[in-house]
Every structure is written in C-alpha cells, then in structure tokens.
Amino acid sequence: MHCLAHAAHGVTQGWFAMSQSKNWLMFGALGLIWGSSFLWIKLALEEIGPFAVVGWRTLFGCLGLVIILWLRRIPLPRDAATLGKFAVMGTLNVALPWLLITWAETRVDSGLAAVLNGAMPLFTTVIAHFALHDDKITAGRALGLIVGFIGVVVLVGAELDLTNFFEGDLIAELALIVAVLLYAISVTFQRRYLRGQNPVLQSTLSLGVGGALVWIATPFFQPYQIPTLPLTWTAVLWLGLLGSCIAFIMSYGLLNAWGPTRSSLVTYVFPVVGLLLGAVFLGETLTWRLAIGAALVIAGIVFVNARTIVAALRPAPAA
C-alpha cells in the first residue's frame, strides 16, 4: 500500500507538471500574440478608424470561434443568469477597453500605452484581493508585481517622457487607464462568476457580445468602413483570428487555471516582445535597457509564480 501511495503521488505530480507546462506555453504564446498586436493596430489605423478596427477584429475573431464551437459540439447555455454574465464580460473585457485603447493609440505614443497597459496586474491584484477568497495579496506577489512593472518602465523609458504626462493628450491617457481598469475588473468577474466554463464557450460569447455592441454603436460615431489595402486586411485578420480567436481561448484557459493576478502578468511581456520584434525585423539596436528591463520583467513573473514553479520542479518520489 505504501508503494501504491508513492506511485499515485508520483502520477499526480507528473500530471501537475504537464498541466503547468501547458499553462506556461499558453502564457508565452499570449505574450507573443498580444505583444505584437499594438503594431497591427497602428497599421490598421492608417486606413480605417478605431471603431472599424475593433469591429472587423471582433467579426473575424467571432467567426473563427463559432467554427471551433461547432466542430467541438459545445452546447450553449440557456439560462438568463449565465448569458447575462457573458454580456457583462463582452462589455467590460472586449467592447469598451478595445475601443478606448484603439482610439487612444491615435493620439498618444506607443511607449505610454505600453506602460499604462502594463499596470493591469497592479490593478488586478488589488481588486482580486477583495473580491476573491483564493487570490490574496502576499509579500512575494506584491514584490513580483512591483519589480515587473519597474521592468516595463525601464523597457520603454527611452521612448517615454513621463514629465510630459500632463502636457500630452490627457483624455487619451485617461482612456488608457480606464481600459486597463476595465480589464482588471472583468478578469476578476470571470474568475468569480464564470470559473470552470469552457474557454471556447467563454471566448465565443464574450467576443460575440462585444462585437455586436461595437457594430451597433459604430454609425453613431463614424461611418462604416471597409478596408481596401491588403496590409489593412492582413492587420484585421491577424488581430481577429490570432489576437482574438486563439488568444481568447488561451486567456480564458489561464484564467480558469491560474486566476486573475497571475494570468494578468502576461501584460508585462508586451514591451519585451515589441522591442525584440523591432530588433529582429526592423534592425533596431538591442541595448542595455532591453536586457535590464527584460530581466526585471522575468524576475517579477518568477516572484509571483514562485510556489508553482518550485512545485513543478520538485522531483516525484520513487515508487
């Protein structure tokens, strides 16, 4: 019996390690996909307006998710309470923040947008601490969040002049802060009220509601716009199919597994990805700032996830 207990423990720990490896792969993929989204948004905005960018993005993302939902024969919820919760997610996690961020990027530099977007884990950990019983602030988490955010500031510091914060477009800057706050509220809401729901189902309904709201609201703010340039179509297709469809499935999977505080750390990866892509594809110079900032970001992620990392690396006992 003693040997069987050890064997069972070893199998359990092996499954745990594989599960965590899958989660870390999703975390890395999300960082790559969403970290390069700012580039594609900028490219799309050269031809069409913010409402059109978000509208086409949600349309293509939702079409991809509906196909996956149909292929996997996932049933839709029928009770009004659950559908209402998905409506909240579609509003707070898709329609409002995407419109605010996309509009703000027409008026402020990308460095400022990256810094403010990187503040999401700080907002999330405070909200989750009071709203959830299993996502409390600890000394290690607080240290990791602060170190990671400092890393984000270091990464974009060369392109960002914080002394001009209040001299710039204050409304756009406030829009970015509100968008990040809405993200933090929505991921905490998901963890509390929709935890355990199928990630594909969560992604489809949230994106569907958010997209519908954007398309309905568009004519009140700007005419409907159809892209004409191949680059614009590439941008909205990329944002829809990868940046929305696939990324949402992984994001909700991480939320179910990790909770809002840890999963929101993916926003710390965005500036790292953006700077590396610039170095690889645009020939931009790799500087000491990139090395130090990336190291701080990684250190912050490690601090917040220290217990999980230690558990995953601990060898299973022999049977």
C-alpha positions as CSV (number, residue, x, y, z in Angstrom):
1,M,0.0,0.0,0.0
2,H,2.9,2.3,0.8
3,C,4.4,1.7,-2.7
4,L,1.0,2.3,-4.3
5,A,0.6,5.6,-2.4
6,H,4.0,6.8,-3.6
7,A,3.2,5.7,-7.2
8,A,-0.1,7.6,-7.1
9,H,1.6,10.6,-5.7
10,G,4.2,10.4,-8.5
11,V,1.5,10.1,-11.2
12,T,-0.4,13.1,-9.7
13,Q,2.7,15.2,-9.6
14,G,3.6,14.2,-13.1
15,W,0.1,15.3,-14.3
16,F,0.5,18.6,-12.4
17,A,3.9,19.3,-14.1
18,M,2.4,18.6,-17.5
19,S,-0.6,20.8,-16.8
20,Q,1.7,23.6,-15.7
21,S,3.9,23.2,-18.7
22,K,0.8,23.6,-20.9
23,N,-0.2,26.7,-19.0
24,W,3.3,28.2,-19.4
25,L,3.2,27.5,-23.1
26,M,-0.1,29.4,-23.3
27,F,1.4,32.2,-21.3
28,G,4.3,32.6,-23.7
29,A,2.1,32.4,-26.8
30,L,-0.2,35.1,-25.4
31,G,2.8,37.3,-24.7
32,L,3.9,36.9,-28.4
33,I,0.5,37.3,-29.9
34,W,-0.8,40.2,-27.8
35,G,2.7,41.8,-27.6
36,S,2.7,42.4,-31.3
37,S,-0.9,43.5,-31.5
38,F,0.0,47.1,-31.0
39,L,1.9,47.1,-34.2
40,W,-1.0,45.7,-36.2
41,I,-3.4,48.2,-34.6
42,K,-1.2,51.0,-35.7
43,L,-1.0,49.6,-39.2
44,A,-4.8,49.2,-39.5
45,L,-5.4,52.7,-38.1
46,E,-3.5,54.2,-41.1
47,E,-6.5,53.5,-43.3
48,I,-9.6,53.0,-41.1
49,G,-10.9,54.4,-37.8
50,P,-10.9,52.9,-34.3
51,F,-14.5,51.6,-34.5
52,A,-13.8,49.9,-37.8
53,V,-10.6,48.3,-36.5
54,V,-12.3,46.9,-33.5
55,G,-15.4,45.9,-35.5
56,W,-13.5,43.9,-38.1
57,R,-11.3,42.4,-35.4
58,T,-14.3,41.1,-33.4
59,L,-16.1,39.9,-36.5
60,F,-13.2,37.7,-37.7
61,G,-12.4,36.5,-34.2
62,C,-16.0,35.6,-33.6
63,L,-16.3,33.7,-36.9
64,G,-13.3,31.6,-36.0
65,L,-14.6,30.9,-32.6
66,V,-18.1,29.9,-33.9
67,I,-16.4,27.4,-36.3
68,I,-14.4,25.9,-33.4
69,L,-17.5,25.8,-31.2
70,W,-19.5,24.0,-33.9
71,L,-16.7,21.5,-34.6
72,R,-16.4,20.6,-30.9
73,R,-20.2,20.4,-30.5
74,I,-20.1,22.6,-27.4
75,P,-23.6,23.4,-26.2
76,L,-24.7,27.0,-25.5
77,P,-26.0,28.0,-22.0
78,R,-29.7,28.7,-22.0
79,D,-30.3,30.2,-18.6
80,A,-30.6,34.0,-18.5
81,A,-28.3,34.4,-15.5
82,T,-25.3,32.8,-17.3
83,L,-26.0,34.7,-20.5
84,G,-26.2,37.9,-18.5
85,K,-22.7,37.3,-17.1
86,F,-21.3,36.7,-20.5
87,A,-22.9,40.0,-21.6
88,V,-21.0,41.7,-18.8
89,M,-17.7,40.1,-20.0
90,G,-18.4,41.2,-23.6
91,T,-18.9,44.8,-22.5
92,L,-16.1,45.1,-19.9
93,N,-13.5,42.8,-21.5
94,V,-14.0,43.5,-25.2
95,A,-16.1,46.4,-26.4
96,L,-15.2,49.2,-24.0
97,P,-11.5,48.5,-23.4
98,W,-10.7,47.7,-27.1
99,L,-12.4,50.9,-28.3
100,L,-10.7,53.0,-25.6
101,I,-7.2,51.6,-26.4
102,T,-7.5,51.7,-30.1
103,W,-8.8,55.3,-30.0
104,A,-6.1,56.4,-27.6
105,E,-3.4,55.0,-29.8
106,T,-4.4,57.5,-32.4
107,R,-3.4,60.3,-30.0
108,V,-0.6,59.1,-27.7
109,D,2.8,57.3,-28.3
110,S,3.1,53.6,-28.0
111,G,5.5,53.8,-25.1
112,L,3.0,55.4,-22.9
113,A,0.3,52.9,-24.0
114,A,2.6,50.1,-23.1
115,V,3.4,51.4,-19.6
116,L,-0.2,52.0,-18.7
117,N,-1.3,48.7,-20.1
118,G,1.5,47.1,-18.0
119,A,-0.3,48.4,-14.9
120,M,-3.1,45.9,-15.3
121,P,-1.6,43.3,-12.9
122,L,-1.3,46.0,-10.2
123,F,-5.0,46.9,-10.5
124,T,-6.0,43.3,-10.8
125,T,-4.2,42.1,-7.7
126,V,-5.9,44.7,-5.5
127,I,-9.4,44.1,-6.9
128,A,-8.9,40.3,-6.8
129,H,-7.7,40.5,-3.2
130,F,-11.0,42.0,-2.0
131,A,-13.3,40.2,-4.5
132,L,-11.9,36.6,-4.3
133,H,-11.1,34.3,-1.5
134,D,-8.4,32.4,-3.4
135,D,-6.4,35.2,-4.9
136,K,-5.0,37.2,-2.0
137,I,-2.0,39.6,-1.9
138,T,1.1,38.2,-0.4
139,A,4.5,39.7,0.1
140,G,6.0,37.7,-2.8
141,R,3.2,38.6,-5.1
142,A,3.5,42.3,-4.2
143,L,7.2,42.3,-4.7
144,G,6.9,40.5,-8.1
145,L,4.2,42.9,-9.3
146,I,6.3,45.9,-8.4
147,V,9.6,44.5,-9.9
148,G,7.8,43.5,-13.1
149,F,6.2,46.9,-13.5
150,I,9.6,48.6,-13.0
151,G,10.9,46.4,-15.7
152,V,8.2,47.6,-18.1
153,V,9.0,51.2,-17.3
154,V,12.7,50.6,-17.9
155,L,12.0,48.9,-21.2
156,V,10.1,51.8,-22.7
157,G,11.8,54.5,-20.7
158,A,13.9,55.6,-23.7
159,E,10.8,56.4,-25.8
160,L,8.8,57.8,-22.9
161,D,9.0,61.1,-21.1
162,L,6.8,60.8,-18.0
163,T,7.5,64.5,-17.2
164,N,5.2,65.4,-20.1
165,F,2.4,63.1,-19.0
166,F,0.1,66.0,-18.1
167,E,1.2,68.1,-21.1
168,G,0.0,65.5,-23.6
169,D,-3.4,64.3,-24.5
170,L,-4.9,63.9,-21.0
171,I,-8.2,62.5,-22.3
172,A,-6.4,59.7,-24.3
173,E,-4.2,58.9,-21.3
174,L,-7.2,58.7,-19.0
175,A,-8.9,56.4,-21.6
176,L,-5.9,54.0,-21.4
177,I,-6.2,53.9,-17.6
178,V,-9.9,53.3,-17.7
179,A,-9.4,50.5,-20.3
180,V,-6.8,48.8,-18.0
181,L,-9.1,49.2,-15.0
182,L,-12.0,47.6,-17.0
183,Y,-9.7,44.6,-17.9
184,A,-8.8,44.2,-14.2
185,I,-12.5,44.2,-13.2
186,S,-13.6,41.9,-16.0
187,V,-10.9,39.2,-15.3
188,T,-11.8,39.2,-11.6
189,F,-15.5,39.0,-12.5
190,Q,-14.8,36.0,-14.7
191,R,-12.9,34.2,-12.0
192,R,-15.7,34.7,-9.5
193,Y,-18.8,34.0,-11.7
194,L,-17.7,32.1,-14.8
195,R,-14.8,29.9,-13.5
196,G,-14.9,26.4,-15.0
197,Q,-16.8,27.3,-18.1
198,N,-15.3,26.0,-21.3
199,P,-12.7,28.5,-22.6
200,V,-14.1,28.3,-26.2
201,L,-17.6,29.0,-25.0
202,Q,-16.4,31.9,-22.9
203,S,-14.4,33.3,-25.8
204,T,-17.2,33.0,-28.3
205,L,-20.0,34.6,-26.2
206,S,-17.8,37.4,-24.8
207,L,-16.4,38.3,-28.2
208,G,-19.8,37.9,-29.8
209,V,-21.5,40.3,-27.4
210,G,-18.6,42.8,-27.5
211,G,-18.5,42.7,-31.3
212,A,-22.3,43.2,-31.6
213,L,-22.1,46.2,-29.3
214,V,-19.3,47.8,-31.4
215,W,-21.1,47.2,-34.8
216,I,-24.4,48.7,-33.3
217,A,-22.6,51.7,-31.9
218,T,-20.4,52.4,-35.0
219,P,-22.8,54.6,-37.1
220,F,-23.3,56.9,-34.1
221,F,-19.6,57.8,-34.1
222,Q,-18.2,57.2,-37.6
223,P,-19.4,55.7,-41.0
224,Y,-18.9,52.0,-41.6
225,Q,-15.6,51.5,-43.3
226,I,-14.4,48.6,-45.4
227,P,-10.6,48.2,-45.8
228,T,-9.2,48.5,-49.3
229,L,-5.5,48.0,-48.7
230,P,-4.0,44.4,-48.5
231,L,-2.0,45.4,-45.4
232,T,-5.1,46.6,-43.6
233,W,-6.9,43.3,-44.3
234,T,-3.9,41.5,-43.1
235,A,-3.9,43.5,-39.9
236,V,-7.5,43.0,-39.0
237,L,-7.4,39.3,-40.0
238,W,-4.4,38.8,-37.8
239,L,-6.0,40.8,-34.9
240,G,-9.2,38.8,-35.3
241,L,-8.0,35.2,-35.9
242,L,-4.9,35.2,-33.7
243,G,-5.2,38.2,-31.5
244,S,-8.8,37.5,-30.6
245,C,-9.9,34.0,-31.5
246,I,-6.9,31.9,-30.5
247,A,-5.7,34.4,-27.8
248,F,-9.0,34.5,-26.1
249,I,-9.2,30.7,-25.8
250,M,-5.8,30.6,-24.2
251,S,-6.5,33.6,-22.0
252,Y,-9.7,32.1,-20.5
253,G,-7.9,28.8,-20.1
254,L,-5.3,30.6,-18.0
255,L,-7.9,32.5,-16.0
256,N,-9.6,29.2,-15.1
257,A,-6.3,27.6,-14.1
258,W,-4.3,30.5,-12.5
259,G,-6.7,33.2,-11.5
260,P,-6.6,36.9,-12.5
261,T,-3.5,38.0,-10.7
262,R,-1.1,35.5,-12.2
263,S,-2.7,35.4,-15.7
264,S,-2.7,39.2,-16.0
265,L,1.1,39.2,-15.8
266,V,1.2,38.4,-19.5
267,T,0.8,42.2,-20.0
268,Y,4.4,42.6,-18.6
269,V,5.6,40.6,-21.6
270,F,4.2,43.0,-24.2
271,P,7.1,45.6,-24.2
272,V,9.7,42.8,-24.2
273,V,8.1,41.2,-27.3
274,G,7.7,44.6,-29.1
275,L,11.3,45.5,-28.6
276,L,12.6,42.1,-29.7
277,L,10.4,42.2,-32.8
278,G,11.8,45.6,-33.6
279,A,15.4,44.3,-33.3
280,V,14.7,41.1,-35.4
281,F,12.5,42.5,-38.2
282,L,13.4,46.2,-38.2
283,G,17.1,46.1,-37.4
284,E,16.7,48.2,-34.2
285,T,19.6,48.1,-31.8
286,L,19.5,45.8,-28.7
287,T,20.5,48.0,-25.7
288,W,21.3,47.5,-22.0
289,R,17.9,48.9,-21.3
290,L,16.3,45.9,-23.1
291,A,18.5,43.4,-21.1
292,I,17.8,45.0,-17.7
293,G,14.1,45.6,-18.3
294,A,13.5,42.1,-19.6
295,A,15.4,40.7,-16.6
296,L,13.2,42.6,-14.2
297,V,10.0,41.5,-16.0
298,I,11.1,37.9,-15.8
299,A,12.1,38.3,-12.2
300,G,8.6,39.7,-11.4
301,I,6.9,36.8,-13.1
302,V,9.1,34.4,-11.2
303,F,8.3,36.0,-7.8
304,V,4.6,35.9,-8.4
305,N,4.7,32.3,-9.5
306,A,7.4,31.1,-7.1
307,R,5.3,28.4,-5.4
308,T,4.0,26.9,-8.6
309,I,7.5,26.9,-10.2
310,V,9.0,25.1,-7.1
311,A,6.2,22.6,-7.1
312,A,6.6,21.8,-10.8
313,L,10.4,21.4,-10.5
314,R,10.3,19.2,-7.4
315,P,11.1,15.6,-8.5
316,A,8.4,13.0,-7.9
317,P,9.2,10.4,-5.2
318,A,10.3,6.9,-6.4
319,A,7.6,4.3,-6.4
